[in-house]
Amino acid sequence: MKRYISAYFEDEENLLRATKELRAKDVSIQDVLTPFPVHGLDTALGYKRSNLPTVAFICGAIGLAIAFGFQTWAFTVDYPLFIGGKPHFSIPSFIPITFELTVLFAAFGMAIAFFIRSKLGPGANNIIHDERSTNDRFVIIVDLDEAGNQDAIVKSILEKEEALNIQVKEIES
């Protein structure tokens, strides 16, 4: 059985202060759920910068190479046609399709990387802690197994920051 504490907030400032205090006490926060992005929460949780832009660049470069390479092969080797006196290898005519495939590969690469990294997609078994967390509630989840014997400290910090509903829950791992 895995034990955790979930606390609900109505104000993002209280959530941010509680997060900073818990991190200062070396309490491991499993997750924070918010209905909208909270400025400064990622640094308060100690998250590193995402590698998603790197994935986008690499996938975009692959798309660019494939588009340009395919068009070059198709118009110069496989099926060369004389169209309006243009040369077979006419780079300006390749630009629109090259741009479109660059964007397409970058978008699909980022989406796939995001789903893999977030462990989302088909077969994902996600726990819904509170349905209002997508509407107007802020939820902080602290794993008690990793927190050690700090249950009282965690509860006191959450109560001090005006958490509405502090619950200790158990799930099967």
N, C-alpha and C positions, 0 to 999 in steps of 0.2 A: 504494500500500500504506500502510495506517495502522498505526503501531507503538504498542504500549502495554505497560505492565508491570502484571501482576496479582500481588498478594501475599495470602497466606492467613494468617489469625490464628485462634487458638483462644480468645482472651480479648478481650473488648470494651475493656478498659482499655488494652491495648497498641495496639489499633486506633485508639482515641481519641487517644492520645499521638502515634502516627505521623501521624495526620491533622493535628493541631495543628502538629507540626514541619514537615510538608510545606507547609502553608499559610504558616507563618512564613518559609519559604525561597522564597515566591512560586511554588511548583510547582502547576500546574493539575491538580486531581483530577477525573477524568472521572466516576467513580461510586464509591459504597461500598455493598456488598450485605451485609445482615445478616439473620439469621433472626428477629430480634425488634427492636423499637424500642430504640435506644441513647440514653439521656438525655445531652443536650449535643452530640450529633453534628451536628445541624442548625446550631447556632451555630458549631461548629468548622469546618464546611464553608462557612459564610458565606451560608447560605440566608436569603432574606427570608421574612417571614410570608406564608402562603398567602392567596390571594383566594377560596378555596372558600367561606368563610362568607358573603361578599358575594354570590356566585352563588346560594347557598342562600336567602338573604333575598330576592333579586330574583325567583327562580323561585317561592318560596313566596307572595310578594305577587301574582304573576301568577295563581297557582292560586287564591288567595283572591278576587281580582277576578273571575275567570271563574266560580267556583262561586257567588259571591253574585250576580253579574250574571245568570247563567243562571236561577237559582232565582227571582230577582225577575221576570224576563221571563216565565218559565213560569207562575208563580202569579198574576201580576197582568195580563198582556197576552194571552198565548197561550191559556191554559186556566184561567180563574179558577173555582174551586169553593168553595162554602161547606161547610167541614168543621167540624162541632161549634161553629159560631158564631164561629170564629176569623176575623180579618181576612185579606184576601188577602196583604197584606205583613206577615207575622209573622216578625220577625227571630229569636226564640228557636228556631223550628222549622228555621231555615236553618243553625244553628250546627254540628250534627254533620257534615253533608255539606261545609260550608265548611272545617271543620277537616281532614277527610279529604283533600280535594283540595289543601289547602295543603301538607300533609305529602307527598302523592304527587308534586306538582310539584317541591317542594324536593328530594326524594330522587332523582328522575329527573334533574333539572337538575344536581345535584352529581355523579352517576355519569357523565353524559355529559361534563361539564366535566373530570372527572378523567381519563377515557379520552382525550379530545382533548389535554389538556395533557401527559399521560404518553406520548402517541403509542402507545397500546395499542389493541387491537381487531383487527378483521379485516384481514389483510394485514400485520400487524406482523412484522418480521423481527428478533427479539431473539436476542442471542448468550447462550448459557448458559456462563458462565465456569467454574462448578463446581456440580454438582448438590447438593453438601452445603451450599451457601450458604443453602438454605432449611431446613436441618436443624440444623447445629451449627457451621458455619464462617462466618467474617467475611472478606469480600474487599474489597480496595481496588484501584482501577484508576486508573492514572496514564497520561495520554496523552503519549507521548514526543514527538510532533510539536509539541505546544504547550509542552512542558517545555524545548525547546531542547537545549543540550548539557549537561544536568544529570543524565544517566543515572547517573553514579557517585554523585552526591549522593543521588539518590532511592534507589538500592540500599543505600547505607550507612545511611540513616535507617531503611529497612525492616528491615535486618538488626539494627540496634541495638535495635529494638522487638520483636525475636523473631518476625519473620514466618517461617512454616513453609516456604512454597514460593514463591519469587520467580521468575516466568517472564516473559520478553520474548516477546510474541506479535505476529503480523502478521495483518491482515485486509484484504480488498479493500474499498475504500470504495464 
